[in-house]
C-alpha cells in the first residue's frame, strides 16, 4: 500500500521561552522487504538555529534541533510518502516456548537488531511479578513462542480498556496494569514486560496507524494516529514478529514503522529540553492517505 503521511505538532507558550534543544523521531523508516520511504520532509516553524540528523543505536533517524529563545509558538510538520508491503501470513516456524531461552543463548551478534538488547528490564519496563504471573497463566497452553505472543496480546486486549485519560506518558506500567486502562504505549509496554518474563525478547515499536471511518461515514482529516506496538523475537528460524495488543492483531499494512527501542524512552517522537516557565498548550494531528 502506498501512503501519503502528514504529521503536525503545534505548541503555544503563554510566555516567551528560553533557548532549547529537541530530538525528533517522526520520520518513517526504510525497512527492506517491509516498507520503502519515497520521500520525507520535516519543517520547523520558526526555524531552528541549528539542525542536524543522525541515526541512533537502534537504527532510527533522529533530527536534532537547537531552538532560539523568545518563541511563543513552535510547530513541527512532517510530510512523507511510504510504500508499505502487505505482510503475508506464514506457517508458525517459531521455537517451542520452552526452548526459546536455549536458542537465545546461541545468538552472539550484538548489532542493532540483536534480541540480546531486548530481553532484560529497561528504564520504563521493570520486572513486575503481577504482569509475569498474568503472562505465565494466559500463555500456559502455548506450544510456540509465536503462539505465546498472540495469546498474551489477546489476553491484554481483553484485560485492559483503551482510555486516553487514564494515564500520562510517564505512568508506571504496574499502575496501568492494575487500573486496567491506558493507551497504546501502556498496552505495548505491559506486553513487552510479560514477554520478557517468559524469556521472549521484545522491543517497543513507534509508528503510525491508519484508521478507517465507520461504514457510510466520511473520513475525518487528522483522525489517524501515532501508535505503538510490540516486536518479539521468536527463535533463530522465525526471527521477529510484530503484534499490536491495542487492536489484538498481528501488524499489517495499516501500520507504518518509525523505529524501535527497548521501551518508550528510546523511541519517543519528541524529546529534549526547553527553558520556560508558565503554561503551555499543544496538539497534534496525523493523516495517512492511501494513494493506491
Buried (B, 14 or more C-beta within 10 A) or exposed (E): BEBBBBBBBBBBBEEEBBBBBBBBBBBBBBBEEBBBBEEBEBEBEEEBEEBEEEEBEBBBBBBBBBBBEEBEEBEBBBBBBBBBEEBEEEEBEBBBBEBBEEBBEEBEEEEEBBBBBBBEBBEBBEEBEEBBEBBBEBBEEBEBBBBBBBBBBBBBBEBBEBBEEBBEEEBBBBBBBEBEBBBBBBBBBBBBBBBBBBBBBBBBBBBBBBBEEEEEEEEEEEBBBBBBBBBBBBBBEBEBBBBBBBBBBBBBBBBBBBBBBBBBBBBBBBBBEBEBEEEBEEEBBBBBBEEE
